[in-house]
């Protein structure tokens, strides 16, 4: 029989829920694709989530917590990809919409 500690259960649940959270940016990217541009959509959520994921990744490296390393590596890659996707559909590249 497999014995799971409370830490294992919380860690696994956190990883699964965080990966689901990371994927919420896909909805905005699909909206951008349908519209063909980023008019009326702010880049701020993508940039702030990218910065947050990178900071959590640095923290995970300091602790050498493998679950945190795994999930925040995925988060940083996805969020950076969302930001690049946003940028490619921005008409006026010099004035990305931050508010």
C-alpha positions in Angstrom: 0.0 0.0 0.0 1.3 3.5 -0.9 1.6 5.8 2.1 1.3 9.5 1.3 2.2 12.2 3.7 0.2 15.4 4.0 3.1 17.2 2.4 2.9 14.9 -0.7 -0.8 15.4 -1.0 -0.6 19.2 -0.7 2.4 19.3 -3.0 0.7 17.3 -5.7 -2.5 19.2 -5.4 -0.6 22.5 -5.6 1.2 21.5 -8.7 -2.0 20.4 -10.5 -3.9 23.5 -9.6 -1.0 25.8 -10.4 -0.6 24.2 -13.9 -4.4 24.7 -14.4 -4.0 28.3 -13.4 -1.1 28.8 -15.8 -3.2 27.5 -18.7 -5.8 30.3 -18.2 -3.7 32.6 -20.4 -4.6 30.3 -23.3 -8.2 31.7 -23.3 -6.8 35.3 -23.8 -4.5 34.1 -26.5 -7.4 32.4 -28.3 -9.4 35.7 -28.0 -6.4 37.6 -29.5 -6.2 35.0 -32.4 -9.9 35.4 -33.1 -9.7 39.2 -33.1 -6.5 39.3 -35.0 -5.0 42.0 -32.7 -4.6 43.0 -29.0 -6.9 46.0 -29.1 -8.5 46.5 -25.6 -6.4 43.7 -24.0 -3.7 44.6 -21.5 -0.2 42.9 -21.6 0.1 43.6 -17.8 -1.3 40.2 -16.6 1.2 38.4 -18.9 4.2 40.4 -17.8 3.3 40.4 -14.1 2.8 36.6 -14.2 6.1 36.1 -16.0 7.9 38.1 -13.4 6.1 36.3 -10.6 7.0 32.9 -12.1 10.6 33.8 -12.5 10.8 35.0 -8.9 9.2 31.9 -7.6 11.6 29.8 -9.7 14.6 31.6 -8.2 13.1 30.9 -4.7 12.6 27.2 -5.6 16.3 27.1 -6.7 17.3 28.6 -3.3 15.3 25.9 -1.4 16.0 23.2 -4.0 12.4 22.2 -3.8 11.8 19.9 -6.9 8.0 20.4 -7.0 8.4 24.2 -7.0 11.2 23.9 -9.6 9.0 21.8 -11.8 5.9 23.9 -11.7 7.6 27.3 -11.8 9.7 26.3 -14.8 6.5 25.4 -16.6 4.9 28.7 -15.4 7.9 30.8 -16.6 7.9 29.1 -20.0 4.1 29.5 -20.5 3.9 33.0 -19.3 6.9 34.2 -21.4 5.3 32.5 -24.4 2.0 34.3 -23.7 3.8 37.6 -23.5 5.6 36.9 -26.8 2.3 35.8 -28.4 0.7 39.1 -27.3 3.6 41.1 -28.7 3.4 39.4 -32.1 -0.3 40.5 -32.4 0.3 44.0 -31.1 -0.1 46.5 -33.9 1.8 49.4 -32.3 4.8 47.5 -30.8 6.3 50.6 -29.1 3.3 51.3 -27.0 2.1 48.1 -25.6 -1.0 48.5 -23.5 -0.1 48.3 -19.8 -3.2 49.6 -18.0 
